[in-house]
Amino acid sequence: MSIWRSGLTAGLLALSLALSACATPHLQGAQTPPNGFHGSRIEAGTLGRGAFVVQDGARLPYLRWSPEGQEPWAVIVALHGFNDHYASFRLAGPWWATRGIETWAYDQRGFGLSPHRGEFAQESLTSADLRTIVALVRAERPNALIVVAGESMGGSSTIAAFGGETPPDADRVVLLAPGVWGWSSQSPFNRAGLWAAARLMGDRAVEPPAFAVRNIRASDNTLELIRNGRDPQSIISTRFDSMHGLVDLMEAASMRLGAVEKPTLLLYGGHDQIVRKGPMRLALERAGERSNLRTAYYPNGWHILNRDLQGEVIYRDVEAWLRDAAAPLPSRAQPVLPILEADPKAR
């Protein structure tokens, strides 16, 4: 037995040394500004399309939904989830527009039509992008309430940026089932497997095996899930180093939620099978009691709340909170943490 243990120890040591010699997982960095670059700007197109040209000259395409015949009283800068793109707010944006709220949803780096599709970007870079975009939108709409709304991974990016040392200059933050399933919430098997795969096969893109996702649903809106799966801008096969970068980002979000100082509304669904109850409970417990953090629990909600069949419930609550952060929400949604603390599945 001692010989077997010695051999196992030696094997693990050799594997650790081999892996340590491998390159760290790849992350997309800033690009070199093109010749003649004169700074960040908004490039307006037609039919609500255009692009934000950010601090390093990268073009991040956007979709915009604006109120007809009036200036918006609030503007939402919207961040999509992992492997999704700017059209993820195509249901919410038009609804909010009828209420005088403008929505600008943009492709984060590595997704949609942005540079280096499929390559995850450094958190410092995506935070800089968000700061630049919020500044551009504020300059474009100086009299409006400026809001950042992040869905899933977009929520992770939002928390990381607003919980950092130089947060964007927005007035409010909305988090739609933010990704907080970081390393500290992963099983030892997941942590070890992803750590090794990101170093040995980082640039290899794979689809999740059918058995692993067969019973996992992101929403009760089946038509929307089918449409999203057939969208050529959606990413289906994911690089191992991108998955590693996502978990890094989600860990940062879990740790920094309590550092966000802007008035924040966090929404979470009782049927969320992507960001499960345990990681969400941990993130909220880490954040602690904060007067600026309001949460809302939707028993019938799933992960991509803004595209659920009850999506209009979410839209109304967000609108009401933007109008008066202290007023009751139209849905009467209850705070998240007390419900999770009473749920054995959230441990």
Phi and psi in degrees as a GROMACS rama.xvg file:
@    title "Ramachandran Plot"
@    xaxis  label "Phi"
@    yaxis  label "Psi"
@TYPE xy
-65.3821  -36.1384  SER-2
-64.6388  -41.8717  ILE-3
-62.169  -43.8277  TRP-4
-64.3207  -39.8437  ARG-5
-63.2246  -41.3317  SER-6
-64.8148  -41.094  GLY-7
-63.5915  -43.944  LEU-8
-61.3639  -44.1535  THR-9
-64.1228  -38.7793  ALA-10
-65.2476  -43.7764  GLY-11
-64.3126  -38.3447  LEU-12
-63.9876  -42.8216  LEU-13
-64.2588  -40.6144  ALA-14
-64.1285  -42.1621  LEU-15
-61.9639  -42.4399  SER-16
-65.4374  -39.0371  LEU-17
-65.726  -42.9913  ALA-18
-68.0688  -36.3439  LEU-19
-65.7573  -24.1048  SER-20
-79.8872  -14.8923  ALA-21
-74.8934  156.59  CYS-22
-65.3519  149.133  ALA-23
-65.8881  154.517  THR-24
-55.4103  138.46  PRO-25
-69.6133  137.947  HIS-26
-131.957  139.326  LEU-27
-67.0628  130.042  GLN-28
-105.341  -178.647  GLY-29
-65.599  148.704  ALA-30
-95.2742  164.025  GLN-31
-79.7227  124.164  THR-32
-56.8605  141.074  PRO-33
-69.7187  161.76  PRO-34
-57.7828  136.477  ASN-35
82.2279  9.30939  GLY-36
-68.5104  127.995  PHE-37
-116.923  18.9456  HIS-38
110.946  172.194  GLY-39
-67.6903  152.627  SER-40
-166.074  168.483  ARG-41
-102.983  126.19  ILE-42
-102.611  104.048  GLU-43
-80.585  137.948  ALA-44
-114.889  -146.709  GLY-45
-115.119  160.073  THR-46
56.1976  37.0382  LEU-47
77.9539  6.42537  GLY-48
-100.838  154.318  ARG-49
178.297  -158.681  GLY-50
-151.133  144.714  ALA-51
-90.1017  124.738  PHE-52
-96.4192  112.843  VAL-53
-96.7926  -168.909  VAL-54
-60.0954  -26.2741  GLN-55
-105.58  10.8495  ASP-56
91.243  -4.16072  GLY-57
-66.7105  143.38  ALA-58
-101.528  119.19  ARG-59
-112.678  103.692  LEU-60
-61.7371  151.334  PRO-61
-135.526  161.095  TYR-62
-118.183  140.022  LEU-63
-128.717  135.692  ARG-64
-119.395  119.371  TRP-65
-118.788  149.156  SER-66
-62.9862  146.631  PRO-67
-88.5687  129.865  GLU-68
73.6372  14.5585  GLY-69
-156.07  155.393  GLN-70
-77.7015  140.652  GLU-71
-69.882  141.002  PRO-72
-86.7531  -18.3408  TRP-73
-141.656  146.978  ALA-74
-128.467  127.615  VAL-75
-104.53  123.027  ILE-76
-93.4318  115.393  VAL-77
-109.889  134.51  ALA-78
-116.507  126.346  LEU-79
-79.2442  175.386  HIS-80
-90.8981  -177.933  GLY-81
-62.6504  133.139  PHE-82
65.1145  10.0079  ASN-83
-102.473  -163.746  ASP-84
-158.043  -172.006  HIS-85
-61.3  -21.0036  TYR-86
-79.9571  3.95539  ALA-87
-65.9633  -16.038  SER-88
-105.073  24.6183  PHE-89
-69.3423  -17.4649  ARG-90
-92.4851  -42.124  LEU-91
-72.0024  -42.5588  ALA-92
-55.8297  -51.2054  GLY-93
-63.1198  -35.5988  PRO-94
-65.7715  -47.8647  TRP-95
-61.4562  -34.2288  TRP-96
-60.5691  -33.9906  ALA-97
-69.5637  -13.0711  THR-98
-105.96  13.9775  ARG-99
83.616  14.0942  GLY-100
-108.102  128.709  ILE-101
-96.0346  142.83  GLU-102
-124.425  127.976  THR-103
-114.221  110.372  TRP-104
-109.063  126.23  ALA-105
-122.275  158.01  TYR-106
-77.9038  120.403  ASP-107
-72.0916  157.017  GLN-108
-56.9994  135.888  ARG-109
91.1403  -2.79284  GLY-110
-131.472  157.147  PHE-111
59.6271  -125.152  GLY-112
-104.326  15.6807  LEU-113
-80.1846  171.034  SER-114
-63.6614  148.201  PRO-115
55.0108  55.1422  HIS-116
-51.9698  132.713  ARG-117
93.2605  -12.8298  GLY-118
-99.9198  121.793  GLU-119
-69.9321  145.294  PHE-120
-103.244  155.385  ALA-121
-60.7297  141.252  GLN-122
-61.1559  -38.7753  GLU-123
-60.2356  -32.8061  SER-124
-75.9231  -44.4258  LEU-125
-66.9751  -32.0687  THR-126
-67.3707  -39.9553  SER-127
-63.8817  -40.3475  ALA-128
-57.3194  -46.5847  ASP-129
-65.0608  -41.1269  LEU-130
-59.5688  -44.1121  ARG-131
-63.876  -45.268  THR-132
-66.77  -41.8814  ILE-133
-61.4235  -41.1117  VAL-134
-63.3481  -40.9798  ALA-135
-64.5805  -43.3845  LEU-136
-67.6347  -39.999  VAL-137
-62.4075  -40.1308  ARG-138
-65.3487  -33.7566  ALA-139
-75.0451  -33.2361  GLU-140
-128.016  68.9439  ARG-141
-66.3826  -20.0524  PRO-142
-99.8731  3.11414  ASN-143
-99.7935  155.371  ALA-144
-71.6278  124.992  LEU-145
-101.465  124.87  ILE-146
-126.51  141.271  VAL-147
-111.773  125.548  VAL-148
-120.058  120.934  ALA-149
-117.462  132.629  GLY-150
-106.483  127.547  GLU-151
56.019  -116.037  SER-152
-60.4579  -32.5719  MET-153
-61.4252  -33.2167  GLY-154
-67.9534  -37.4253  GLY-155
-61.0164  -47.2402  SER-156
-60.8819  -39.1229  SER-157
-65.4358  -47.2988  THR-158
-61.8169  -45.3399  ILE-159
-57.9206  -41.3739  ALA-160
-71.1461  -46.7358  ALA-161
-77.6813  -19.6655  PHE-162
-91.9504  1.2704  GLY-163
-88.0108  -174.231  GLY-164
-73.7876  -28.1847  GLU-165
-127.489  79.5823  THR-166
-68.9623  155.433  PRO-167
-61.5913  156.892  PRO-168
-89.8758  62.355  ASP-169
-107.231  166.087  ALA-170
-94.6789  -32.9159  ASP-171
-140.222  161.759  ARG-172
-132.019  133.438  VAL-173
-121.808  128.482  VAL-174
-118.531  114.107  LEU-175
-99.6492  101.399  LEU-176
45.4537  59.394  ALA-177
-62.3818  145.093  PRO-178
-71.9892  110.977  GLY-179
-128.776  21.3962  VAL-180
-88.4796  68.2057  TRP-181
-85.6564  -170.13  GLY-182
-57.1156  -39.2045  TRP-183
-70.6385  -11.3974  SER-184
-105.679  -2.90317  SER-185
-85.3465  152.699  GLN-186
-71.4035  155.989  SER-187
-55.1143  -36.3897  PRO-188
-63.908  -46.0353  PHE-189
-62.6557  -44.3867  ASN-190
-60.732  -49.0973  ARG-191
-65.7592  -44.0182  ALA-192
-63.7773  -45.3601  GLY-193
-71.3349  -37.2018  LEU-194
-57.9784  -45.9466  TRP-195
-71.6484  -45.1757  ALA-196
-62.3498  -37.8813  ALA-197
-66.6212  -24.0115  ALA-198
-94.0281  -33.6873  ARG-199
-90.164  -31.4485  LEU-200
-135.436  38.3747  MET-201
-53.5897  -43.3383  GLY-202
-89.5733  5.93193  ASP-203
-82.1559  126.77  ARG-204
-101.293  130.099  ALA-205
-134.449  153.319  VAL-206
-90.3031  146.668  GLU-207
-63.8104  139.531  PRO-208
-62.0894  145.755  PRO-209
-57.3383  -39.6295  ALA-210
-64.7444  -25.829  PHE-211
-80.1969  -23.5652  ALA-212
-120.16  2.15382  VAL-213
-56.9439  -40.8899  ARG-214
-104.108  15.9291  ASN-215
-106.652  125.886  ILE-216
-120.214  140.458  ARG-217
-91.6377  -17.7311  ALA-218
-159.649  162.023  SER-219
-90.0482  1.88513  ASP-220
-90.8938  87.1882  ASN-221
-61.7497  -41.8059  THR-222
-61.1252  -38.7537  LEU-223
-67.8135  -38.1617  GLU-224
-64.4554  -41.4698  LEU-225
-64.5939  -46.4788  ILE-226
-59.9133  -42.1664  ARG-227
-66.2045  -38.548  ASN-228
-67.5209  -24.8702  GLY-229
-95.9134  -2.7256  ARG-230
-71.9845  122.501  ASP-231
-64.4117  -18.0113  PRO-232
-85.0735  -12.8049  GLN-233
-74.9547  144.454  SER-234
-96.7254  126.877  ILE-235
-101.769  -47.9778  ILE-236
-92.2167  128.089  SER-237
-115.929  135.467  THR-238
-69.0132  146.702  ARG-239
-64.1831  -37.398  PHE-240
-70.7081  -25.1572  ASP-241
-70.5868  -39.4098  SER-242
-63.8194  -39.5729  MET-243
-62.4802  -44.1218  HIS-244
-62.8354  -37.1566  GLY-245
-63.7436  -43.91  LEU-246
-66.392  -37.8455  VAL-247
-56.4846  -47.7054  ASP-248
-63.464  -41.5216  LEU-249
-66.8641  -33.3609  MET-250
-65.6419  -42.6054  GLU-251
-60.4043  -40.5367  ALA-252
-65.0787  -43.1614  ALA-253
-61.2297  -37.7249  SER-254
-78.9285  -29.5499  MET-255
-98.8151  -3.48103  ARG-256
-53.8899  -41.2998  LEU-257
-71.3205  -10.4602  GLY-258
-93.1266  -6.97161  ALA-259
-71.9568  124.077  VAL-260
-100.054  -19.6766  GLU-261
-72.4305  153.093  LYS-262
-54.799  127.394  PRO-263
-131.152  137.165  THR-264
-117.006  119.501  LEU-265
-110.96  125.894  LEU-266
-113.861  139.504  LEU-267
-147.308  138.777  TYR-268
-100.769  142.309  GLY-269
-67.4574  -18.5933  GLY-270
-103.21  15.3965  HIS-271
-63.8661  117.218  ASP-272
-105.254  2.25331  GLN-273
-100.265  -58.2821  ILE-274
-100.259  98.3143  VAL-275
-75.2476  173.251  ARG-276
-65.6302  -36.8711  LYS-277
-60.9466  -52.8715  GLY-278
-60.603  -37.1086  PRO-279
-66.6043  -41.3393  MET-280
-61.1641  -44.2917  ARG-281
-60.2744  -45.4836  LEU-282
-61.3065  -42.0749  ALA-283
-70.1162  -36.3453  LEU-284
-66.5433  -38.9023  GLU-285
-63.4924  -37.9657  ARG-286
-67.2403  -36.6067  ALA-287
74.3434  -176.409  GLY-288
-72.0459  120.209  GLU-289
-136.281  129.964  ARG-290
-66.9208  -23.029  SER-291
-89.8057  -5.24394  ASN-292
-107.645  115.313  LEU-293
-114.403  138.705  ARG-294
-124.653  155.575  THR-295
-141.645  127.434  ALA-296
-107.483  128.834  TYR-297
-114.774  104.263  TYR-298
-56.3071  -31.1596  PRO-299
-98.5169  7.22424  ASN-300
-85.0517  152.864  GLY-301
-112.314  -152.492  TRP-302
-82.9111  -53.1907  HIS-303
-86.8022  77.8614  ILE-304
-57.168  -34.6073  LEU-305
-76.6592  -4.13974  ASN-306
-121.824  9.10129  ARG-307
-65.0886  165.747  ASP-308
-63.2766  -25.8553  LEU-309
-98.2367  27.2231  GLN-310
-55.3864  -33.9473  GLY-311
-63.5854  -28.3099  GLU-312
-60.9071  -41.5254  VAL-313
-66.3444  -46.0158  ILE-314
-58.8804  -42.7737  TYR-315
-65.9105  -40.6344  ARG-316
-65.2217  -42.0436  ASP-317
-62.8466  -46.7455  VAL-318
-58.2022  -46.8392  GLU-319
-62.3879  -41.2669  ALA-320
-67.3452  -35.6874  TRP-321
-66.5907  -34.0343  LEU-322
-74.306  -37.9835  ARG-323
-154.417  101.539  ASP-324
-67.018  -17.2634  ALA-325
-95.9898  -12.9662  ALA-326
-77.0817  155.268  ALA-327
-60.3973  145.773  PRO-328
-74.7046  144.945  LEU-329
-55.2745  -34.419  PRO-330
-77.7634  -13.3223  SER-331
61.2996  28.0682  ARG-332
-59.2362  140.068  ALA-333
-91.0334  161.009  GLN-334
-60.3589  149.396  PRO-335
-76.6632  -50.2994  VAL-336
-59.6248  -46.2091  LEU-337
-57.8356  -35.0857  PRO-338
-69.04  -42.5699  ILE-339
-68.5155  -35.1504  LEU-340
-65.422  -26.2855  GLU-341
-90.9528  -2.41652  ALA-342
-101.988  116.441  ASP-343
-58.3759  -26.4226  PRO-344
-74.046  -10.698  LYS-345
-93.5152  8.66467  ALA-346
